[in-house]
Amino acid sequence: MPRDLRTCLHDVMIAIGRIQELTSQETLETYKANWVMRAAVERQFEIVGEALRRSVQIDESVCEQVSDASKIIAFRNQVIHGYDVIDNDTVWGIIERFVPTLLNDVTSLLQELSD
């Protein structure tokens, strides 16, 4: 059954919320030391990237409305296919620099869809 754009974007929001919940009280050092947290965060990034990829398939304009959409999708591919070379510093940097912007972009897009 095909998924609609709103559902895919909602999935992005849930995964972002989980990433933030997992990491908000942590540091890079505690992140590196906790393999369970890293695995959970990486899984949520897989979901973010896949849901965003599906969103772009449904509506190509999503790529223009979500900052760095193509990079986020590419990162999902790196996490899945390059599991053995994931750099924890890079993941943490993405959490700090890109996740807040992604949250804002997807929130705005969902608001537009609701109007």
DSSP file (Angstrom, degrees, kcal/mol; ACC not computed):
  #  RESIDUE AA STRUCTURE BP1 BP2  ACC     N-H-->O    O-->H-N    N-H-->O    O-->H-N    TCO  KAPPA ALPHA  PHI   PSI    X-CA   Y-CA   Z-CA
    1    1 A M              0   0    0      0, 0.0     2,-0.0     0, 0.0     0, 0.0   0.000 360.0 360.0 360.0 125.9    0.0    0.0    0.0
    2    2 A P        -     0   0    0      0, 0.0     2,-0.3     0, 0.0     0, 0.0  -0.347 360.0-133.0 -65.9 144.5    1.5    3.3   -1.0
    3    3 A R        -     0   0    0      1,-0.0     2,-0.2    -2,-0.0     3,-0.0  -0.713  17.3-124.6 -96.7 148.7    2.2    5.7    1.8
    4    4 A D     >  -     0   0    0     -2,-0.3     4,-2.0     1,-0.1     5,-0.2  -0.487  23.3-109.0 -90.9 165.8    1.2    9.4    1.7
    5    5 A L  H  > S+     0   0    0      1,-0.2     4,-2.6     2,-0.2     5,-0.3   0.897 116.3  54.5 -60.2 -44.7    3.6   12.3    2.1
    6    6 A R  H  > S+     0   0    0      1,-0.2     4,-2.3     2,-0.2    -1,-0.2   0.903 108.6  49.6 -58.7 -42.7    2.1   13.3    5.5
    7    7 A T  H  > S+     0   0    0      2,-0.2     4,-2.1     1,-0.2    -1,-0.2   0.917 111.2  48.6 -64.3 -43.6    2.7    9.8    6.9
    8    8 A C  H  X S+     0   0    0     -4,-2.0     4,-1.8     2,-0.2    -2,-0.2   0.924 112.9  47.2 -63.1 -44.1    6.3    9.7    5.6
    9    9 A L  H  X S+     0   0    0     -4,-2.6     4,-2.2     1,-0.2    -1,-0.2   0.861 109.1  54.7 -66.7 -34.9    7.1   13.2    7.1
   10   10 A H  H  X S+     0   0    0     -4,-2.3     4,-2.4    -5,-0.3    -1,-0.2   0.899 105.4  53.3 -63.1 -39.7    5.4   12.1   10.4
   11   11 A D  H  X S+     0   0    0     -4,-2.1     4,-2.3     2,-0.2    -2,-0.2   0.890 106.9  52.2 -61.6 -39.3    7.8    9.1   10.5
   12   12 A V  H  X S+     0   0    0     -4,-1.8     4,-2.6     1,-0.2    -2,-0.2   0.936 109.3  50.2 -59.4 -46.1   10.7   11.5   10.0
   13   13 A M  H  X S+     0   0    0     -4,-2.2     4,-2.5     1,-0.2    -2,-0.2   0.904 109.9  49.3 -60.9 -43.1    9.4   13.6   13.0
   14   14 A I  H  X S+     0   0    0     -4,-2.4     4,-2.1     2,-0.2    -1,-0.2   0.937 112.7  47.3 -62.5 -46.0    9.1   10.5   15.2
   15   15 A A  H  X S+     0   0    0     -4,-2.3     4,-2.4     2,-0.2    -2,-0.2   0.893 111.4  50.8 -64.7 -39.9   12.6    9.4   14.4
   16   16 A I  H  X S+     0   0    0     -4,-2.6     4,-2.7     1,-0.2     5,-0.2   0.930 109.3  51.9 -61.6 -44.6   14.1   12.8   15.0
   17   17 A G  H  X S+     0   0    0     -4,-2.5     4,-2.5     1,-0.2    -2,-0.2   0.887 109.6  49.5 -58.7 -39.5   12.3   13.0   18.3
   18   18 A R  H  X S+     0   0    0     -4,-2.1     4,-2.6     2,-0.2    -1,-0.2   0.905 109.5  51.0 -67.9 -40.6   13.8    9.6   19.3
   19   19 A I  H  X S+     0   0    0     -4,-2.4     4,-1.8     1,-0.2    -2,-0.2   0.941 113.2  45.9 -60.2 -46.2   17.3   10.8   18.3
   20   20 A Q  H  X S+     0   0    0     -4,-2.7     4,-2.2     1,-0.2    -2,-0.2   0.905 112.1  50.8 -64.5 -41.0   16.9   13.9   20.4
   21   21 A E  H  < S+     0   0    0     -4,-2.5     4,-0.3    -5,-0.2    -1,-0.2   0.908 112.5  46.9 -62.4 -41.6   15.5   11.9   23.3
   22   22 A L  H  < S+     0   0    0     -4,-2.6    -1,-0.2     1,-0.2    -2,-0.2   0.821 125.5  27.7 -68.5 -31.6   18.4    9.5   23.2
   23   23 A T  H >< S+     0   0    0     -4,-1.8     3,-1.9    -5,-0.2    -2,-0.2   0.541  88.3  95.9-113.1  -8.3   21.1   12.1   22.9
   24   24 A S  T 3< S+     0   0    0     -4,-2.2    -1,-0.1     1,-0.3    -3,-0.1   0.807  96.6  35.5 -61.0 -32.0   19.9   15.3   24.6
   25   25 A Q  T 3  S+     0   0    0     -4,-0.3    -1,-0.3    -5,-0.2     2,-0.2   0.220 107.8  89.8-103.5  14.2   21.5   14.6   28.0
   26   26 A E    <   -     0   0    0     -3,-1.9     2,-0.3     4,-0.0    -3,-0.1  -0.580  60.4-143.1-110.1 169.3   24.6   13.0   26.5
   27   27 A T     >  -     0   0    0     -2,-0.2     4,-2.5     1,-0.1     5,-0.2  -0.765  37.1-101.3-119.1 169.6   28.1   14.0   25.3
   28   28 A L  H  > S+     0   0    0     -2,-0.3     4,-2.7     1,-0.2     5,-0.2   0.893 123.4  53.5 -57.5 -39.1   30.1   12.7   22.4
   29   29 A E  H  > S+     0   0    0      2,-0.2     4,-1.7     1,-0.2    -1,-0.2   0.912 110.2  44.5 -65.8 -43.0   32.2   10.7   24.9
   30   30 A T  H  > S+     0   0    0      2,-0.2     4,-0.8     1,-0.2    -1,-0.2   0.862 112.7  53.7 -70.7 -32.3   29.1    9.0   26.5
   31   31 A Y  H >< S+     0   0    0     -4,-2.5     3,-0.9     1,-0.2     7,-0.3   0.944 109.3  47.5 -62.4 -48.1   27.8    8.4   23.0
   32   32 A K  H 3< S+     0   0    0     -4,-2.7    -1,-0.2     1,-0.2    -2,-0.2   0.846 112.0  50.8 -61.7 -34.0   31.0    6.7   21.9
   33   33 A A  H 3< S+     0   0    0     -4,-1.7     2,-0.7    -5,-0.2    -1,-0.2   0.604  99.3  70.7 -81.3 -11.8   31.0    4.6   25.0
   34   34 A N    <X  -     0   0    0     -3,-0.9     4,-2.2    -4,-0.8     5,-0.2  -0.833  53.4-179.7-115.2  96.9   27.4    3.3   24.7
   35   35 A W  H  > S+     0   0    0     -2,-0.7     4,-2.5     1,-0.2     5,-0.2   0.815  83.7  57.1 -66.0 -29.5   27.0    0.9   21.8
   36   36 A V  H  > S+     0   0    0      2,-0.2     4,-2.3     1,-0.2    -1,-0.2   0.931 108.5  46.0 -66.8 -44.2   23.3    0.5   22.5
   37   37 A M  H  > S+     0   0    0      2,-0.2     4,-2.8     1,-0.2     5,-0.2   0.924 112.7  50.6 -63.0 -44.1   22.7    4.2   22.2
   38   38 A R  H  X S+     0   0    0     -4,-2.2     4,-2.8    -7,-0.3     5,-0.2   0.923 110.9  48.8 -60.7 -43.9   24.8    4.3   19.0
   39   39 A A  H  X S+     0   0    0     -4,-2.5     4,-2.1     1,-0.2    -1,-0.2   0.904 112.8  47.8 -62.9 -40.8   22.8    1.4   17.5
   40   40 A A  H  X S+     0   0    0     -4,-2.3     4,-2.0     2,-0.2    -2,-0.2   0.919 113.4  47.0 -66.9 -43.8   19.5    3.1   18.4
   41   41 A V  H  X S+     0   0    0     -4,-2.8     4,-2.2     1,-0.2    -2,-0.2   0.926 111.4  51.2 -64.1 -44.7   20.5    6.4   16.9
   42   42 A E  H  X S+     0   0    0     -4,-2.8     4,-1.9    -5,-0.2    -1,-0.2   0.898 108.7  51.9 -61.0 -39.9   21.8    4.8   13.8
   43   43 A R  H  X S+     0   0    0     -4,-2.1     4,-2.0     1,-0.2    -1,-0.2   0.905 108.5  50.7 -62.5 -40.9   18.5    3.0   13.3
   44   44 A Q  H  X S+     0   0    0     -4,-2.0     4,-2.7     1,-0.2    -1,-0.2   0.871 107.9  52.7 -66.5 -35.5   16.6    6.2   13.7
   45   45 A F  H  X S+     0   0    0     -4,-2.2     4,-2.6     2,-0.2    -1,-0.2   0.860 106.1  54.6 -66.4 -34.1   18.8    7.8   11.0
   46   46 A E  H  X S+     0   0    0     -4,-1.9     4,-2.4     2,-0.2    -2,-0.2   0.932 110.5  45.9 -60.6 -44.6   18.0    4.9    8.8
   47   47 A I  H  X S+     0   0    0     -4,-2.0     4,-2.9     2,-0.2     5,-0.3   0.922 111.7  51.4 -65.3 -44.8   14.3    5.6    9.3
   48   48 A V  H  X S+     0   0    0     -4,-2.7     4,-2.3     1,-0.2     5,-0.2   0.948 113.5  44.7 -56.3 -50.1   14.8    9.4    8.7
   49   49 A G  H  X S+     0   0    0     -4,-2.6     4,-2.3     2,-0.2    -1,-0.2   0.895 115.6  45.8 -64.8 -41.3   16.6    8.8    5.5
   50   50 A E  H  X S+     0   0    0     -4,-2.4     4,-2.5     2,-0.2    -1,-0.2   0.918 114.0  48.0 -69.7 -43.0   14.2    6.2    4.1
   51   51 A A  H  X S+     0   0    0     -4,-2.9     4,-1.9     1,-0.2    -2,-0.2   0.878 113.7  48.3 -65.3 -36.6   11.1    8.2    5.1
   52   52 A L  H  X S+     0   0    0     -4,-2.3     4,-2.3    -5,-0.3    -2,-0.2   0.898 109.5  52.6 -69.3 -39.8   12.7   11.2    3.5
   53   53 A R  H  X S+     0   0    0     -4,-2.3     4,-1.9     1,-0.2    -2,-0.2   0.927 111.0  47.0 -59.9 -45.1   13.6    9.2    0.3
   54   54 A R  H  X S+     0   0    0     -4,-2.5     4,-1.9     1,-0.2    -1,-0.2   0.873 109.0  55.2 -64.5 -36.8   10.0    8.1    0.1
   55   55 A S  H  X S+     0   0    0     -4,-1.9     4,-2.7     1,-0.2     7,-0.2   0.917 107.6  48.8 -61.2 -43.5    8.7   11.6    0.6
   56   56 A V  H  < S+     0   0    0     -4,-2.3    -1,-0.2     1,-0.2    -2,-0.2   0.866 108.6  53.9 -65.6 -36.6   10.9   12.8   -2.3
   57   57 A Q  H  < S+     0   0    0     -4,-1.9     3,-0.3     1,-0.2    -1,-0.2   0.879 112.5  44.2 -63.6 -36.7    9.5   10.0   -4.5
   58   58 A I  H  < S+     0   0    0     -4,-1.9     2,-0.3     1,-0.3    -2,-0.2   0.907 135.6   9.0 -72.9 -43.3    5.9   11.2   -3.6
   59   59 A D    ><  -     0   0    0     -4,-2.7     3,-2.0    -5,-0.2     4,-0.3  -0.888  61.9-159.8-145.3 106.7    6.7   14.9   -4.1
   60   60 A E  T >  S+     0   0    0     -2,-0.3     3,-1.4     1,-0.3     4,-0.4   0.739  87.5  73.4 -60.7 -23.6   10.0   16.0   -5.6
   61   61 A S  T >> S+     0   0    0      1,-0.3     4,-1.5     2,-0.2     3,-0.8   0.700  78.4  76.7 -66.8 -16.4    9.5   19.5   -4.2
   62   62 A V  H <> S+     0   0    0     -3,-2.0     4,-1.9     1,-0.3    -1,-0.3   0.871  86.2  61.8 -58.0 -35.5   10.3   18.0   -0.8
   63   63 A C  H <4 S+     0   0    0     -3,-1.4     6,-0.5    -4,-0.3    -1,-0.3   0.835 107.9  42.6 -60.7 -32.7   14.0   18.0   -1.9
   64   64 A E  H <4 S+     0   0    0     -3,-0.8    -1,-0.2    -4,-0.4    -2,-0.2   0.746 115.5  49.0 -83.2 -25.5   13.8   21.8   -2.2
   65   65 A Q  H  < S+     0   0    0     -4,-1.5     2,-0.6     1,-0.1    -2,-0.2   0.638 102.7  64.5 -92.2 -16.1   11.9   22.3    1.0
   66   66 A V  S >< S-     0   0    0     -4,-1.9     3,-1.7    -5,-0.2    -1,-0.1  -0.938  89.8-121.8-112.9 115.1   14.0   20.2    3.3
   67   67 A S  T 3  S-     0   0    0     -2,-0.6     5,-0.1     1,-0.3    -3,-0.1  -0.266  91.3  -2.0 -55.6 131.6   17.6   21.5    3.7
   68   68 A D  T 3> S+     0   0    0     -5,-0.1     4,-2.4     1,-0.1    -1,-0.3   0.780  80.6 155.4  59.7  30.6   20.2   18.9    2.7
   69   69 A A  H <> S+     0   0    0     -3,-1.7     4,-2.3    -6,-0.5     5,-0.2   0.905  72.7  49.4 -55.5 -44.2   17.6   16.3    1.8
   70   70 A S  H  > S+     0   0    0     -7,-0.2     4,-2.2     1,-0.2    -1,-0.2   0.867 111.0  49.7 -66.9 -34.2   19.9   14.5   -0.6
   71   71 A K  H  > S+     0   0    0      2,-0.2     4,-2.4     1,-0.2    -1,-0.2   0.879 109.8  51.5 -68.9 -37.3   22.7   14.5    2.0
   72   72 A I  H  X S+     0   0    0     -4,-2.4     4,-1.9     2,-0.2    -2,-0.2   0.920 111.4  46.9 -65.4 -43.1   20.4   13.1    4.6
   73   73 A I  H  X S+     0   0    0     -4,-2.3     4,-1.6     1,-0.2    -2,-0.2   0.906 112.2  50.4 -64.7 -41.5   19.3   10.3    2.2
   74   74 A A  H  X S+     0   0    0     -4,-2.2     4,-2.0     1,-0.2    -2,-0.2   0.877 107.2  54.4 -64.1 -37.2   22.9    9.6    1.3
   75   75 A F  H  X S+     0   0    0     -4,-2.4     4,-2.6     1,-0.2    -1,-0.2   0.898 103.9  55.2 -63.7 -39.6   23.8    9.4    5.0
   76   76 A R  H  X S+     0   0    0     -4,-1.9     4,-2.2     1,-0.2    -1,-0.2   0.911 107.8  49.6 -56.9 -42.7   21.1    6.8    5.5
   77   77 A N  H  X S+     0   0    0     -4,-1.6     4,-3.0     1,-0.2     5,-0.4   0.884 109.6  51.1 -65.3 -38.4   22.8    4.8    2.7
   78   78 A Q  H  X S+     0   0    0     -4,-2.0     4,-2.3     2,-0.2     7,-0.2   0.915 109.7  49.9 -63.5 -42.8   26.2    5.1    4.5
   79   79 A V  H  < S+     0   0    0     -4,-2.6    -2,-0.2     2,-0.2    -1,-0.2   0.919 118.3  38.8 -62.7 -43.4   24.8    3.9    7.8
   80   80 A I  H >< S+     0   0    0     -4,-2.2     3,-0.5    -5,-0.2    -2,-0.2   0.944 128.6  28.7 -73.8 -48.5   23.2    0.9    6.2
   81   81 A H  H 3< S+     0   0    0     -4,-3.0     3,-0.2     1,-0.2    -3,-0.2   0.706 125.4  44.1 -91.1 -20.5   25.8   -0.1    3.7
   82   82 A G  T ><  +     0   0    0     -4,-2.3     3,-2.7    -5,-0.4     4,-0.3  -0.118  67.3 139.2-114.0  36.3   28.9    1.2    5.5
   83   83 A Y  G X  S+     0   0    0     -3,-0.5     3,-0.6     1,-0.3    -1,-0.2   0.764  70.2  56.4 -51.4 -28.3   28.0    0.0    8.9
   84   84 A D  G 3  S+     0   0    0      1,-0.2    -1,-0.3    -3,-0.2    -2,-0.1   0.526 110.8  41.6 -86.1  -5.1   31.6   -1.1    9.5
   85   85 A V  G <  S+     0   0    0     -3,-2.7     2,-0.2    -7,-0.2    -1,-0.2   0.135  74.8 141.6-127.4  20.6   33.1    2.4    8.9
   86   86 A I    <   -     0   0    0     -3,-0.6     2,-0.6    -4,-0.3     3,-0.1  -0.471  44.4-141.5 -66.9 129.6   30.6    4.7   10.6
   87   87 A D     >  -     0   0    0     -2,-0.2     4,-2.2     1,-0.1     3,-0.3  -0.847   4.4-155.1 -97.3 117.3   32.4    7.5   12.3
   88   88 A N  H  > S+     0   0    0     -2,-0.6     4,-2.5     1,-0.2     5,-0.2   0.838  94.5  56.1 -62.4 -34.4   30.9    8.4   15.7
   89   89 A D  H  > S+     0   0    0      2,-0.2     4,-2.2     1,-0.2    -1,-0.2   0.901 108.3  48.7 -63.7 -40.0   32.3   12.0   15.5
   90   90 A T  H  > S+     0   0    0     -3,-0.3     4,-2.2     2,-0.2    -2,-0.2   0.930 111.1  49.2 -65.0 -46.0   30.5   12.5   12.2
   91   91 A V  H  X S+     0   0    0     -4,-2.2     4,-2.2     1,-0.2    -2,-0.2   0.931 112.2  48.4 -59.8 -45.6   27.2   11.1   13.5
   92   92 A W  H  X S+     0   0    0     -4,-2.5     4,-2.3     1,-0.2    -1,-0.2   0.896 109.6  52.7 -63.3 -39.9   27.4   13.3   16.6
   93   93 A G  H  X S+     0   0    0     -4,-2.2     4,-2.9     1,-0.2     5,-0.4   0.883 108.3  50.7 -62.3 -38.4   28.1   16.3   14.4
   94   94 A I  H  X>S+     0   0    0     -4,-2.2     4,-2.0     2,-0.2     5,-1.8   0.902 108.6  52.3 -65.3 -41.2   25.0   15.5   12.3
   95   95 A I  H  <5S+     0   0    0     -4,-2.2    -2,-0.2     3,-0.2     4,-0.2   0.931 116.5  39.3 -59.5 -45.2   23.0   15.3   15.5
   96   96 A E  H  <5S+     0   0    0     -4,-2.3    -2,-0.2    -5,-0.1    -1,-0.2   0.893 128.7  27.4 -74.3 -40.3   24.2   18.7   16.6
   97   97 A R  H  <5S+     0   0    0     -4,-2.9     4,-0.4    -5,-0.2    -3,-0.2   0.851 128.9  27.4 -95.7 -37.2   24.2   20.6   13.3
   98   98 A F  T  X5S+     0   0    0     -4,-2.0     4,-2.7    -5,-0.4     5,-0.2   0.789 104.1  68.3-102.5 -31.0   21.6   19.0   11.0
   99   99 A V  H  ><S+     0   0    0     -5,-1.8     4,-2.6     1,-0.2     5,-0.2   0.908  99.9  50.4 -62.0 -43.7   18.9   17.5   13.2
  100  100 A P  H  > S+     0   0    0      0, 0.0     4,-2.1     0, 0.0    -1,-0.2   0.919 113.6  46.0 -61.2 -40.7   17.6   20.9   14.5
  101  101 A T  H  > S+     0   0    0     -4,-0.4     4,-2.7     2,-0.2    -2,-0.2   0.916 112.1  51.0 -65.7 -43.0   17.3   22.2   10.9
  102  102 A L  H  X S+     0   0    0     -4,-2.7     4,-2.7     1,-0.2     5,-0.3   0.914 108.6  52.1 -60.4 -43.0   15.7   19.1    9.7
  103  103 A L  H  X S+     0   0    0     -4,-2.6     4,-2.4    -5,-0.2    -1,-0.2   0.930 111.6  46.4 -58.6 -46.8   13.1   19.3   12.5
  104  104 A N  H  X S+     0   0    0     -4,-2.1     4,-2.4     2,-0.2    -2,-0.2   0.922 113.4  48.6 -62.4 -45.0   12.3   22.8   11.6
  105  105 A D  H  X S+     0   0    0     -4,-2.7     4,-2.3     1,-0.2    -2,-0.2   0.925 114.5  43.9 -63.1 -45.8   12.0   22.1    7.9
  106  106 A V  H  X S+     0   0    0     -4,-2.7     4,-2.6     2,-0.2     5,-0.2   0.881 112.0  53.4 -70.3 -37.4    9.8   19.0    8.4
  107  107 A T  H  X S+     0   0    0     -4,-2.4     4,-2.1    -5,-0.3    -1,-0.2   0.934 111.6  46.4 -60.1 -45.8    7.6   20.8   11.0
  108  108 A S  H  X S+     0   0    0     -4,-2.4     4,-2.4     2,-0.2    -2,-0.2   0.908 112.3  50.2 -62.5 -43.0    7.0   23.7    8.5
  109  109 A L  H  X S+     0   0    0     -4,-2.3     4,-2.1     1,-0.2    -2,-0.2   0.909 110.7  48.7 -64.6 -42.4    6.3   21.3    5.7
  110  110 A L  H  X S+     0   0    0     -4,-2.6     4,-1.5     2,-0.2    -1,-0.2   0.883 110.0  52.6 -64.4 -37.6    3.8   19.4    7.7
  111  111 A Q  H  X S+     0   0    0     -4,-2.1     4,-1.4    -5,-0.2    -2,-0.2   0.921 108.3  50.6 -63.2 -43.3    2.1   22.6    8.8
  112  112 A E  H  < S+     0   0    0     -4,-2.4     3,-0.2     1,-0.2    -2,-0.2   0.891 109.1  51.4 -60.6 -40.4    1.8   23.6    5.1
  113  113 A L  H  < S+     0   0    0     -4,-2.1    -1,-0.2     1,-0.2    -2,-0.2   0.803 109.5  50.8 -67.9 -28.2    0.2   20.3    4.3
  114  114 A S  H  <        0   0    0     -4,-1.5    -1,-0.2     1,-0.2    -2,-0.2   0.747 360.0 360.0 -81.2 -23.5   -2.3   20.8    7.1
  115  115 A D     <        0   0    0     -4,-1.4    -1,-0.2    -3,-0.2    -2,-0.2   0.486 360.0 360.0 -74.3 360.0   -3.3   24.3    6.0
